Amino acid sequence: MAKLAIYPGSFDPITNGHLNIIERSLKIFDSLYIAVAINAKKQALFSPEERVSMIREAIEQEIDGSERIKVEYFSGLIVDYAMKCQADALVRGLRAVSDFEYEFQMASMNRKLSPKVETMFMMTAEGQFYISSQTVKEVASLGGCVDGLVPKNVKRELRRKFGRKNP
């Protein structure tokens, strides 16, 4: 039986750390849905459609456009989305110990809401612990270089958003 995982997040924007989690998840699961969360409480730089488009382009560039990946956005509870998709697991990336407390609370609540959906935590690659979408946006907004932090297409879109020659 094929195993399906969902990797949810805001991905505003997708970073090389996210791509690392995606690549490694594909070694474990048969299929992976990247679920871009619409969160009205967060002020996103990119629209859900822009984020989905950037992820698809990055996957095509960086992961040879794997047919095992589906990218779409959702709103509401991730466990409801997971049940609709008949997913076996949620994949959550961790950068540091500080991420764990929040992620553990979310995983516990998700388990309470839907015991059938497991949560798998995956540490990001060693050289990418410091990368976050928020930090990337801040650096890019101030004209800093984001080479090596995001895929090339995301760098281009950050440049467009902030109207700068760099990032």
Secondary structure, DSSP 4 states (H G I P E B T S, - for coil): ---EEEEEE--TT--HHHHHHHHHHTTT-SEEEEEEE--TTS--SS-HHHHHHHHHHHHHHHSTT-TTEEEEEE-S-HHHHHHHHT-SEEEEEE-SHHHHHHHHHHHHHHHHH-TTSEEEEEEPPGGGTT--HHHHHHHHHTT---TTTS-HHHHHHHHHHHT-S--
